[in-house]
Amino acid sequence: MEFFVQILINGLNIGFLYGLAAMGFVMIFKSSSVLNFAHGELLAFGAFFFLTLVSAAKLPLPVAFMGALALCFALGFVVERIFLRPLIGEPLIYVIMLTVGLASIFKGLMLLVWGGNLYMFPPILPAKLSITFAGITIPPVYLLSTSIGILFLIFFGLFFKYSSQGIYMRSVADNQSAALSLGVHVRRVFALSWAIAALVAGMSGIVLGIINGVNVHDLSSIGLKVFPVVILGGLDSIGGAILGGVIIGLLESFTGGYLSASLKDVVPYMALIVILIIRPYGLFGLVEIERV
Amino acid sequence: MKSFHFRPCGNLKERYDEELRIFETDFGRAAAIIGGLLFFSAATLLCGSYIVYIFNIIAISSIGALGLNILVGFTGQISLGHGAFFGVGAYGAAVLATRFGIPFIFAVPAAGFIAAVAGMIFGIPSGRLKGLYLTIATLAGQFIIEYLLVHWESLTQGTMGIILPEPQLFGISVVDDRRFFFVVFVILIIMILMTSHLMRTRYGRAFIAIRDNDRAAEGMGIPVFRYKILSFGISSYYAGCAGALWAYYMTSITAEPFNVGLSVEYIAMVIIGGLGSIAGSVFGAAFIVVLSETLRWLTDTIMSLSIIQGMELTLAAIRELVFGLSIVLFIIFEPRGLAEVWRIVRSNFRLWPFSY
């Protein structure tokens, strides 16, 4: 029973992190229909910015956190402006391969600057914050990640619902030419959505880094784990991303706990194929996929 | 024999068989044959074994890239699982050769067929999915095959890998780089001819129709799903043959190289070479192989100069960086790839001095 609950908690936590990582991915897809293969690298950039600001620049934690997010925001903006803008309207394969190429560039840059080592953050939260319940200990970082996730979900829910930029973004996602004719600055919306998505990605990278340590390869492989999550949740649903993340996280940790540890990494992809064949638009996605 | 004629200054074809011709002019055919013979003799007589090794790797990659170009460039289905099918071919050849003692000449095509079956199985989602959903499905296929290659230990011996026997062809052993060169280039030429003929049959035309507009293709009576599966199968057959040759050339294999990175590398070859171009597949393969060998040589030279110590990791970093940069630059500045560059250069010569 204890084992079961421990696995459940682990799964929920991993799932929440996947969901957080997937949120940024969904934002990019929602507004500009770009499948971002460089998402894992954006996560890693966030974690490394935070790491550098904390341990090299010795900034206090909140300042470093905000600074890292600001850097990520700028990075997303620049990436959209330089690389994605020329490709608007090009065939899908070029857009996909461009993000794959970007992933390589980012990875190379990070390996050059920070190397392939595993870095650990200094312990950020005091251990006494951990909750012990019926013999099971929940470490404080888990609580931190969950609360940050919920906070961001609420924040972006409100942002998309009430702020003017959020409404512009939704309108572009809904119908690009109609939004354009109503005076929405579509290019600015693309730039902004990349910037916000990079910010969200950076934030989840920081949380992942606090939990598992910061390593280029580990963090960028999360970028590929995002695909089952977003397909399950629906490619254009932010709430679906979180729920999909939780389901995939639970699936992974239960497979790892009860079946075999090596199967753990491939189970999400098996689920992915099943979902794609049965219900390709996912749980909450817009049903617009064309049957061929 | 017809009278020799030069290439006309425009598309002046009047009959279908002119369109179907592989070499447009007799000079072109003569040049290709003479060039091929010169290349063969130069490579075997003048080049050192390292250069021949690079040629061999280029030829093997070209076969794989040709296959992927049939799928991506001609049929329009994006696949991120080509590296896994390459691996299936490599393991297929290894298992056939070690378990069943099947000779080289049969093991390579048989490995191709095994890969083709795997490709058709993982192509089934294309019946319902297209575009980015299909891309994600093939990515999942890549991970599943990778897992099987590592964990199906009774067949693949897991992380230990398999050591292949020495390849024998008509009683002659083909271990040495030069001998392998002949085998692999003859296969490459056969594959190139096969592809260019394929694109002149109804199957190839159907692939192109599906790429250009799948609904119109369906309306014209092409069974789209069947042809998509067929395209997956043919493309994986090429990958499997390439993988089998690679396995024989490397003499021992593990599952490690057949990862997503390899799939991405193949797509990069196809894009850098030129989508939907047979010559482009070879150009792209040559570009990527030469690029990575140059980078290795550069880092080796820098390391041996020992100006900068502690640079062990930078090879991987610089490789990633340059590789990504070349993909991105090609997509932004020349999305049709090296084949287009080659065409522009040629037509400049052809139309000179009245280039407009």
Interface residues (C-beta under 8 A of the other chain):
Chain A: L35 F83 P86 L87 E90 L92 I93 Y94 I96 M97 L98 V100 G101 L102 A103 S104 I105 F106 K107 G108 L109 L111 L112 G115 G116 L224 F227 P228 I231 S262 L263 D265 V266 Y269 M270 L272 I273 L276 I277 P280 I289 E290 R291 V292
Chain B: V72 I78 P125 S126 G127 R128 L129 K130 G131 L132 Y133 T135 I136 A137 L139 A140 G141 F143 I144 E146 Y147 V150 H151 D214 V224 F225 V260 V264 I267 A268 I271 L275 L313 T314 A316 A317 I318 R319 E320 L321 V322 F323 G324 L325 S326 I327 V328 I331 I332 P335
